[in-house]
Amino acid sequence: MSGVSAGGSGVIGAITLPGVRRSVGYARTFLRDLVPQDDPVLDDLVLVGSETVANAITHTASGHAGGRVTVVLTAAPGLYRLEVADDGAAGSRPHVKRENGSDNGRGMRIVDALALRWGWREDGDRTVVWAEFPGSVPPAR
């Protein structure tokens, strides 16, 4: 792990986890250890991290034997950026599903509601879902 660079942004933590359900809890703990406990965005960031890791394990090749999920948190003055990379899903990309009253399909609605902005990008066969949050990250000196 490295701190925020003098240029103003940098990786503050990264972890690759096996594509199994218990990794959702490991991701939550990992993120809680990186963000100051008094930062008002902590709970939202951890919840979004939890949802995106769970989605990766449930809806992509990450949830199959040997699959993995990578969680990266970067920081810049006043901003956190969470990235969750999965092993890819043929023809499926992250999107917000309409509310239909079921218990399924709420993950990306939660991301959409809590993040300042979010999106996704391809990285080879992998898909990276990113979400940004305001944070009390001190400005670079």
Helices and strands as residue ranges (DSSP letters): E 10-18, H 22-34, H 42-59, G 61-63, E 68-76, E 79-86, H 107-114, E 117-123, E 126-134
